[in-house]
Amino acid sequence: MTDYDYDEKRDFLRMNIETQITFTIKGSDSQSHHGLCDNLSATGLSMITSYALEEGCKIELIMNPNGDRLPPFVAEGTVLRVEAKGSDKFHASISMTKTS
């Protein structure tokens, strides 16, 4: 096991990042939804959204970094967890299965 100097013992560090995400549910009508990424790692991310995702669903996402210096980040993922944060906000944990 890897030896870390911090409390969390994940295989990959998580970076705190706030950037917009546009996502669609695979196999749905391709309607776009929006969220705000709050942290990112090599294998996953978490985001806040007003759309109630279902655990286990597959999504396609595009993360648009602020400014024009970086190209959009495109990925596919699986929703691992969803927690309600009030009546119209949801915190979703996504495992990325494919990046491009």
N, C-alpha and C positions, 0 to 999 in steps of 0.2 A: 504494500500500500504506500502511496505517496505521503511524504511528511510535509505538513503545512504549518505555518506560523500563525494561523488564524483559526477561529472557532469552527468555521464551516469546513467540512472534509469532503467536498465535491471533487470530482476528477478534473473539472474545468472551472476556472474563476468566472464569476459573474461580474459584468460591468453594469454599473448604473448608467442608464441612457434614457433620455426622453425624446422620442421621435414618433411621428405619425406612422400608422400602419393601415393599409387598405387590404381587406381580405375577402375572399369568397369561399363558400362552402362547396367542396367538391361534390358533384352529383346533384346540385340544386339548380335553381334557375339562373345562376351566375350573377345574382344581385350583389353589388359591392357593399361592404360594411366597413366601419372605421373603428380604430382603436388607438391607444397611446401606449407604446412600449415603455416599460419602466426598468427592465433589466434584460440583459442578453448574455448568453454563454455560447460556447462552441456547439452545443447540442440542443439548446432550447432558449425560450424567452418567456417573459410574462408580460401581459398587457391588461389594460383597463378598457372596457368597451361597454356600450349601451345595448349591444346585441347579446341575447342569452344563448351562448354556444352550448352544445351538448357534449358531455364527456365522450370521447371515442370518435368524434367526427373528424373528418379530414378537411384541412383547409389549404388554400393557396394564399400566400401573402406577399405583399410588396412593402418594404420599409423604405421610406423616403427620408434620407438624412437631411438635416438643415443645411441650406446652402447648396451650391452647385459643384463643390469640390469632389464629391463622391457620387458614383452612380447608384441607382436604387438597388437594394438588396432584395432578391427574389428567392422564395423558399416554399416548400410544402411541409406540412406538419400535422400532427395528431394532437387533439385537445386532451390533456391528461386530467386536469382539474378545473372546476369552475366554482367560484365562491361569490355569492351575492354581496354587494357592498351598497346597501341602501335599496331603494325600490327600482332604480333605473341604471345602476352601474354593476358591472361584473368584472371580477379579477380572474383571468384565464391563464393557465400554465400550458405552454405548447412545447411538445417535443418535435424538433425539426427532423424530418426524414429525408429531405433532399434540398440542396441549395444550388443556386446557379449564379 
